[in-house]
Amino acid sequence: MLVLASASPRRRELLAQVGYRFQVHPAHIPEDPLPGEDPIVYVTRLAREKAEAVYRELTAAHPKPEENEQSLAVLGADTTVTLDNAILGKPEDAADAARILRLLSGRTHRVITGVALVTAKGAQVAAEATAVRFLALSEAEIAAYVATGEPMDKAGAYAIQGRAARWIPRIEGCYFNVMGLPLALVCSLLDSCAEKSDSR
């Protein structure tokens, strides 16, 4: 049984898009970066902590944990935006969203997603990074975009699949990573897990 340890509707849509059947069981853990934590270390740590927390919850709740553990696979993910290696998380409010968008304006930033797959055999952890170029934004454009509410629950205060697409002339790397789930990487992890299970 595959479980997605995320409440993100975008991650649900992407995982379903490539044909997986899964259940959703969001993790509830602190998501603050540690002092001086590298962005890749940060997202992979959170992805692993989310997947491990949900794995523990589900195996503890199952009446026959030894059977459940053999078939259970929990996928965790966490995405952040970085500029000059500084982590730009989700905006706290509209003013913070505008501040983040000003930082991204006219520059290239990185979107990094950490993914973790936890099974009875342990955890597999990986990360994907994509470079995203933004056009220069006017104050009016920033204000109008923030007013839509779209930036408020997004790392980096924008959604590439939403209205912000008009300001992104190019990316280098995985598009789906910028949406929150690098599909090729995730599928490789899941396929590897399935192959190991088949070989038992």
N, C-alpha and C positions, 0 to 999 in steps of 0.2 A: 504494500500500500504506500503510495506516494502522498506526502503531506507538504503543503506549501506553508511555511511559517511566516506569512506576511498578509497584512490586510490590504495591500495595494491592489486596486482593481486593474491597474495596468499590468502588473506581474501575472495576475490571474488570466487576463486576456492573452498575453503573450505565451504563457505555458500551454493554454488550451489551443492556441493557434497552431502549434507544432504537433498537436495530436495526443498530448498526455491527459490521462484521467487522474484526478487528484482531489484531495480534500484540503480545505483551508482551515488552518488553526494558527491565528496570529500569535506571535510572541510578544511579551510585555517585559522589556528590559530597559535599563537606562541606556541612552544613546549618545551621551556626551563623550567627546574625545578626551583622552588622557593628556596631561600637559606634555607638549612637545611631540605628540604621537604622529608618526608618518601617516599620510592619507591612506596608503595601501594597507598598512598594518591596521589602521583604524577600521576600514570597511571589512577586511577579512576577519578581524576579531569580532565585530558585531554580527556578521553573517554566521560565524561559528557559534557564538553565544546564543543567538536566536534559535538556530537549528537544534542545538543541544538542549536548550530549555524546553522546547516543545517535545523533543524526543523523550526527555525524562518525564514530562507530564503524561504523555500518552502511554508509555510503558508502565508507569506506576498505576494508571487507572484501569489497565486491561486486566481481566480476571486470570488470564493465562499469559503472563508477560514473556515466558520463554518462547511461546509460539509467535506472539506479536512481534518480538524483537527480530525474529528471523526475516520477516517480510516488510518491516517498517523502514521507510526511507524518508527523512525529513530534509527539505530544501530550505535553506535560509539565504537571504540576500540583503545587502545594504549598499546604497548608492550615495556618493557625495560629489560635489563639484569643487575643484581646486584651482586656485589662481596663484602663481608664484609659490606653489607648494603649500599655500594656506588653505585650510578647509573652510568652505562656504556651505553651511548647512541650510536647513529650511528657514525661511524668514520668520521672525517673531511676530511681526505685524506689518502693516502696509508701508510704514516708513522704512523698516528694515528691508523689505522687498525692493523698494526703490533704491536704497543704498547698494544692495547687491547688484542690481541691474546696471547701475552706474559703473561699478567696478568691471563688469563684463563688457560693457559698451566698447566697440572698436578693437577688441582684443581676442586672443585665442586662449581658451581655458581647457582644462581636462575634466572629463567625467569618469569617475572610477567606481566600478561595482565589484564588491566582494561577494562570492558565492560559497556556500558550504553545504555539503551533502553528508548527513549523519545517518549511519546505519549501525547494525550490531557489530560490524567489523571495525568501526571507528569513523573518523571524519576525513573527508577530502575537501580541501580548501583551495580556491583559486581567485584570481582577480583579472578584470579586463579594464583597459583604459582607452578612451576615445578623445581625440582633440576636436574641439568645436570652435569655429570662428564666428564671432558676432559682428554685425555691422555697427556703426556708430548710431547711438540712439539719442533722440532729442528728449528734453525734459517732458514735453507734451506726450511723446510716445510712451515714455516710461509711466507717466501718470495714468494715461488711458489704459495701459495694460494692467497695471496694478488694480485699477478700478474694476476690472472684470472678475477679480478674485482668483484667477487661474494660478498666479504665482504662489499662493499662500501655503500649499502643502507640498511644494516641490523643492528638492535640493537645487540650489542655485537660483531659485525664484523664477523658473520658467519651465515650460513643457515643449519639447521639440515637436511633439505630435499635435500641439495646439496652435494658438495664435502667434507664438514666438517663432514659428517656422519661417515667417517672412523676413526675419533678421539673420538667418543662418545660411550663408551662401555655400559653406562647405564644412565637411567633417572628415577626419581621418581616423578610420576604425569602424567599430560595430555601431550601426544606427540603433539597434535594439538595446544596446548597453546604455545609451543616453536616455532611453525610455525607462530603464530600471532593471532590465534582465538581459544579459548577453546570451542570446539563444544558442548560438553555436557552442559556446563554452559550456553552458548548462546541459545541453544535449549530450556532449561528450562525457561529462561526469555521470549522467544518468545511464548512458549506454555502457560505460565502463562498469558501473554498479550492477547492471543487469547481466553483463557477461560473467562477472565474478560469481553472481548468484547461480547462474546456469551451470557453472563449472564445479559447484559443490558436490 
